[in-house]
């Protein structure tokens, strides 16, 4: 287990980052931009056993077994709750993986956070979720395609290294509000910080340059 | 004559320094700009194409006569800014190496510690380093 050692400095910086936006046309979203940074850089414990592959398998098993819905959060959702994370709404065309232009800004804001030195060495899982409208298998497939589309845009448009991103579709298997399975609030994208890409580097040497 | 051109260049640089256009925009601003000027055309003509595949650009070009010129202009501006910012972010550590060694001895990399150090030591940070951090969107 590794701990993200990001403290006051990081949070203060995230606030500073949001400040210049306050004078621009995007003032109304600066709060959420700093929330993206704060969510993804929360001091938390990593869970190395919770990989993209494990998550996919858990969702596939739940669909294959047609496990009944419960009022509690699913096992998958409970395990994911322990990670540093953000939840964002990305608008897709109905029933497809096409990202609507109104969400391009949100993708950019995610890239701003991922490119910042606070997060430069970290890896992320992009998770797509649906509500329970439609069949379980279709929802699983669609959410994977949507997560793939987000990763593709982050990589090819906004220059995030593909080594840092994995896409997972959980379909309806990790509902946000299990008591309201058809509520659109369950349709969401989550991004989890899952660990570091490489060693954090050695301290800057002391002495003459 | 040569003096004239030097003078003009200086004037242009001075003018740019005071405007937003010389700076890179954030990725969020770039995304918003594309959505604002091209969004309606994308929804109208390119509803089956996704961002990041190259298909949207091809589709907009294929409907060039029906897409506002402003979309092409601002799309190009957003892409150019994104490219510049990615390059600056990638070069920042190398470009700032001398300043980091001068100002940040003993600082542990990670969690933006080095950036915070450079900002604290802004008076001795070299101009090239400062410029790359501005282009990276990391300099306040």
Interface residues (C-beta under 8 A of the other chain):
Chain A: X4 X5 X6 X7 X9 X10 X13 X16 X19 X20 X21 X24 X26 X29 X33 X93 X96 X97 X98 X99 X100 X101 X102 X103 X104 X105 X106 X107 X108 X109 X111 X112 X115 X116 X117 X118 X121 X149 X152 X153 X154 X155 X156 X157 X158 X159 X200 X201 X202 X203 X204 X205 X206 X207 X209
Chain B: X26 X27 X28 X29 X30 X31 X32 X34 X35 X38 X39 X42 X43 X47 X48 X49 X50 X51 X52 X53 X54 X82 X86 X89 X98 X100 X101 X102 X104 X105 X106 X107 X108 X109 X110 X111 X112 X113 X114 X115 X116 X137 X138 X140
